[in-house]
Amino acid sequence: MPFCYVGSYQAGGDSLNNNGTKIFYRTYGHGPVKVLMIIGLAGTHDSWHPQIKGLTGTVTPNDDDQFPAADAGNNGVEVCAFDNRGVGRSSVPTTKSEYTTRIMAKDAIALMDHLGWRKAHVFGHSMGAMIACKLAALVPDRVLSLALLNVTGGGYECFPKLDRQTLSIAIRFWRAKTPEQRAAVDLDTHYSKEYLEEYVGPNTRRSILFQEYVKGISASGMQSNHGFDGQANACWRHEMSTKELESICSAGFLISLIHGRSDIIAQLYHARRLAEKLQPCARMIELRGGHLVSHERTDEVNQALAELINASEANVSPCDWGTTPKRSPGWAMTRISLGRTNFEGGSKLSIVVVAVEKMHVFLLYLLGLVVLLFEYIRRALRSLKPVKVGPAIEL
């Protein structure tokens, strides 16, 4: 099995802290163009299959490939996708302090060293996009381009849209104990309602995807509490400082932010704000779809990623990239303006917008406290239940 022992490629304290920590990875395709894909919370490397297929023409890992590199028949692209620490076949540290986006970014850098990749196009989804941002800030000279799918700035921005639907989903998520329960919650979290209700032949996408999710979760197993709590902690503690953002912008590589308009987990306006901070290098692309827009709108996302790679290879100017309107069907590119509003009454409107945003932040924070309190109470009550001693049952 392909593993990277990250401590072998790190020095000092990082090496000691990660002694024995291993990252499971797969590579696909062959060619001079290298792409590193970083998946999000609770996801495994195979969540990138639609994009791997689009970029390389195959989802057969190279270590399973029966054909020599010269005959593989791909597009000159080699992709590496991996399981973050805390999920899948990678190591699962047991303490929360071992999970931050900075630590996980260093895992990804160690993997690049393991592969012998000096530079790569770095693509991340959700938490993986947060990790990709940290990687880009830590080693900007090793990034050829940056794609951030359904990203937020971490912290309170990780809280979902505040309404009855998302509160219900949050409670169902915490209670999910079986692959079937988890699959039902994941569908409502990952996809737009419109997409799930579409018919493919006699069945809805919901019924088709439900079976696929149950099968996938059953095969890989439910994520451990240590892994989920650690990764959630990484999202909560994530933030990008002004210095880090300036480091990314000054590096001059092209950036695409791709987001589903119906995403209830990573809200669209947080991505827009990040795009503003990453000017003039960033292009904002909004698509119909939910949090897993890479699956829901595969063709459009793959087109966006391929164009990012091609523009980077062609040395397109960041200014041209960030301001060029996109006319392809199904795309909606948002122009980012950093100037002040100059129409009459604009300053009053800005004050109102800021006040509303601060109120929304407060409500999101309050919701987060309620959800956390609910979970702590539930765990405390469970620990207080009398334990019945009976015959051991091995599962």
ZAMARGU-4260 file (C-alpha; in steps of 0.2 Angstrom, whole numbers, plus 5000, padded with zeros to 4 digits):
<rodrens>
0) 5000/5000/5000 | 5007/5018/4996 | 5010/5027/5012 | 5020/5043/5016 | 5028/5043/5033
5) 5027/5062/5036 | 5040/5063/5049 | 5053/5056/5037 | 5052/5072/5027 | 5051/5085/5041
10) 5064/5092/5053 | 5065/5097/5071 | 5049/5097/5081 | 5038/5093/5066 | 5048/5077/5064
15) 5046/5071/5082 | 5028/5075/5083 | 5024/5066/5067 | 5035/5051/5071 | 5025/5036/5064
20) 5011/5047/5057 | 5007/5040/5039 | 4997/5047/5025 | 4988/5035/5013 | 4988/5041/4995
25) 4985/5036/4977 | 4992/5043/4961 | 4983/5043/4944 | 4989/5046/4926 | 5006/5051/4920
30) 5014/5067/4914 | 5024/5082/4918 | 5009/5092/4925 | 5007/5088/4943 | 4991/5090/4953
35) 4989/5088/4972 | 4971/5086/4978 | 4966/5089/4996 | 4949/5082/5001 | 4937/5090/5015
40) 4931/5085/5032 | 4927/5066/5034 | 4931/5063/5015 | 4943/5051/5008 | 4954/5052/4993
45) 4941/5043/4981 | 4929/5058/4983 | 4940/5066/4970 | 4936/5053/4957 | 4925/5064/4945
50) 4939/5076/4944 | 4953/5063/4943 | 4943/5055/4928 | 4941/5072/4920 | 4960/5077/4921
55) 4968/5060/4918 | 4955/5049/4909 | 4956/5036/4922 | 4952/5032/4940 | 4963/5017/4941
60) 4978/5020/4953 | 4995/5019/4945 | 5000/5005/4957 | 4986/4995/4949 | 4989/5001/4932
65) 4993/4986/4920 | 5000/4998/4906 | 5017/5006/4905 | 5017/5025/4908 | 5020/5028/4889
70) 5004/5019/4884 | 4992/5024/4898 | 4983/5036/4886 | 4980/5051/4897 | 4981/5070/4896
75) 4999/5072/4902 | 4993/5075/4920 | 4998/5065/4935 | 4986/5067/4950 | 4989/5063/4968
80) 4974/5062/4980 | 4976/5056/4998 | 4967/5053/5015 | 4970/5067/5027 | 4975/5062/5045
85) 4960/5056/5055 | 4951/5047/5041 | 4952/5032/5029 | 4968/5023/5029 | 4979/5037/5036
90) 4984/5038/5054 | 4971/5044/5067 | 4980/5054/5081 | 4970/5054/5097 | 4972/5072/5103
95) 4964/5087/5095 | 4980/5097/5096 | 4987/5086/5082 | 4974/5092/5070 | 4976/5110/5063
100) 4975/5115/5045 | 4994/5120/5047 | 4999/5103/5053 | 4989/5095/5039 | 4996/5107/5026
105) 5013/5101/5032 | 5007/5083/5029 | 5003/5088/5011 | 5020/5096/5009 | 5029/5080/5015
110) 5019/5070/5003 | 5025/5081/4989 | 5043/5078/4995 | 5039/5059/4996 | 5033/5060/4977
115) 5048/5070/4972 | 5036/5085/4966 | 5045/5101/4967 | 5029/5111/4962 | 5011/5106/4959
120) 4994/5113/4955 | 4985/5112/4972 | 4966/5109/4973 | 4956/5108/4989 | 4938/5106/4994
125) 4930/5113/5009 | 4942/5109/5024 | 4954/5103/5010 | 4953/5121/5003 | 4958/5128/5020
130) 4972/5116/5021 | 4977/5121/5003 | 4977/5140/5008 | 4989/5136/5022 | 5000/5126/5011
135) 5001/5140/4998 | 5005/5152/5012 | 5019/5141/5019 | 5027/5136/5003 | 5021/5149/4989
140) 5035/5145/4978 | 5029/5127/4977 | 5012/5131/4971 | 5008/5133/4952 | 4990/5137/4954
145) 4977/5136/4968 | 4959/5130/4966 | 4947/5132/4982 | 4931/5123/4981 | 4917/5127/4993
150) 4929/5136/5004 | 4926/5147/5020 | 4939/5156/5031 | 4936/5144/5045 | 4930/5148/5063
155) 4913/5154/5064 | 4912/5154/5045 | 4911/5135/5046 | 4893/5136/5054 | 4880/5132/5041
160) 4866/5143/5035 | 4855/5147/5050 | 4837/5139/5048 | 4827/5125/5053 | 4833/5113/5039
165) 4851/5114/5044 | 4848/5113/5062 | 4838/5097/5059 | 4853/5090/5048 | 4865/5095/5062
170) 4855/5085/5075 | 4853/5070/5063 | 4872/5070/5060 | 4876/5069/5078 | 4864/5055/5081
175) 4869/5045/5065 | 4876/5028/5071 | 4874/5017/5055 | 4879/5019/5037 | 4861/5021/5032
180) 4858/5035/5044 | 4875/5043/5040 | 4871/5042/5021 | 4854/5050/5023 | 4862/5065/5032
185) 4876/5066/5020 | 4865/5067/5005 | 4855/5082/5012 | 4872/5090/5017 | 4881/5088/5000
190) 4868/5091/4987 | 4855/5103/4982 | 4837/5098/4985 | 4834/5101/4966 | 4848/5089/4961
195) 4842/5075/4973 | 4824/5076/4966 | 4829/5074/4948 | 4825/5057/4940 | 4838/5046/4931
200) 4827/5034/4923 | 4814/5027/4935 | 4823/5032/4950 | 4828/5049/4959 | 4846/5053/4961
205) 4843/5052/4980 | 4838/5034/4979 | 4853/5030/4968 | 4866/5040/4978 | 4859/5033/4994
210) 4864/5015/4989 | 4881/5021/4983 | 4884/5031/5000 | 4879/5016/5011 | 4890/5005/5001
215) 4905/5017/5002 | 4903/5020/5020 | 4901/5002/5024 | 4917/4998/5014 | 4928/5011/5022
220) 4919/5011/5039 | 4912/5026/5049 | 4925/5039/5054 | 4931/5037/5072 | 4926/5050/5085
225) 4945/5055/5087 | 4946/5058/5068 | 4930/5068/5066 | 4933/5078/5082 | 4951/5082/5077
230) 4946/5087/5059 | 4932/5098/5065 | 4944/5106/5077 | 4955/5110/5063 | 4941/5119/5054
235) 4936/5128/5069 | 4954/5134/5073 | 4958/5139/5055 | 4961/5157/5050 | 4972/5166/5037
240) 4981/5181/5043 | 4984/5196/5033 | 5002/5191/5031 | 4998/5174/5025 | 4985/5181/5012
245) 4998/5194/5006 | 5011/5180/5004 | 4999/5170/4993 | 4995/5186/4983 | 5013/5191/4980
250) 5017/5174/4974 | 5007/5178/4958 | 5000/5161/4954 | 4982/5160/4948 | 4968/5156/4959
255) 4950/5149/4956 | 4936/5149/4969 | 4922/5137/4964 | 4906/5137/4974 | 4889/5130/4973
260) 4875/5143/4976 | 4865/5131/4986 | 4879/5126/4998 | 4871/5126/5016 | 4888/5121/5024
265) 4900/5133/5017 | 4890/5149/5013 | 4893/5158/4997 | 4897/5175/5003 | 4911/5169/5014
270) 4920/5163/4998 | 4916/5179/4990 | 4925/5188/5004 | 4940/5177/5003 | 4941/5180/4984
275) 4941/5199/4988 | 4956/5196/4999 | 4965/5186/4986 | 4964/5200/4972 | 4970/5202/4959
280) 4974/5184/4957 | 4957/5176/4961 | 4943/5172/4949 | 4926/5168/4958 | 4915/5155/4949
285) 4898/5151/4955 | 4888/5136/4949 | 4871/5129/4952 | 4874/5115/4966 | 4877/5112/4984
290) 4892/5108/4995 | 4898/5094/4984 | 4897/5104/4968 | 4912/5094/4961 | 4900/5079/4960
295) 4884/5089/4956 | 4891/5099/4942 | 4906/5088/4937 | 4908/5094/4919 | 4908/5113/4924
300) 4920/5110/4938 | 4932/5100/4928 | 4931/5113/4914 | 4936/5126/4927 | 4950/5116/4934
305) 4957/5112/4916 | 4956/5130/4912 | 4966/5135/4928 | 4979/5123/4923 | 4980/5128/4905
310) 4981/5147/4910 | 4994/5144/4923 | 5005/5134/4910 | 5002/5148/4898 | 5008/5161/4910
315) 4992/5171/4910 | 4994/5187/4920 | 4985/5187/4937 | 4976/5203/4933 | 4969/5196/4916
320) 4964/5180/4925 | 4955/5189/4939 | 4945/5201/4929 | 4942/5191/4913 | 4923/5187/4911
325) 4918/5169/4909 | 4906/5166/4895 | 4905/5147/4895 | 4887/5139/4898 | 4882/5136/4916
330) 4895/5148/4923 | 4893/5164/4933 | 4909/5173/4936 | 4908/5186/4950 | 4918/5202/4947
335) 4926/5207/4963 | 4927/5226/4967 | 4937/5233/4981 | 4932/5251/4979 | 4920/5260/4990
340) 4902/5263/4985 | 4901/5281/4978 | 4882/5283/4975 | 4872/5294/4987 | 4867/5285/5003
345) 4881/5272/5000 | 4889/5275/5017 | 4873/5272/5026 | 4869/5256/5016 | 4887/5250/5021
350) 4884/5253/5039 | 4867/5243/5038 | 4876/5229/5029 | 4890/5228/5042 | 4877/5228/5056
355) 4867/5214/5048 | 4883/5204/5045 | 4888/5206/5063 | 4871/5200/5069 | 4872/5185/5058
360) 4889/5181/5065 | 4883/5182/5083 | 4868/5171/5079 | 4880/5158/5070 | 4891/5158/5085
365) 4876/5156/5097 | 4870/5141/5086 | 4887/5133/5087 | 4887/5135/5106 | 4869/5127/5107
370) 4875/5112/5096 | 4891/5110/5106 | 4881/5111/5123 | 4868/5098/5116 | 4882/5086/5112
375) 4891/5088/5128 | 4875/5085/5138 | 4871/5070/5127 | 4888/5062/5131 | 4887/5066/5149
380) 4870/5058/5151 | 4877/5043/5142 | 4891/5041/5154 | 4879/5042/5169 | 4869/5027/5163
385) 4871/5012/5173 | 4881/4998/5164 | 4873/4981/5164 | 4886/4967/5165 | 4882/4953/5153
390) 4890/4941/5142 | 4902/4949/5130 | 4897/4949/5111 | 4911/4951/5098 | 4906/4961/5083
</rodrens>
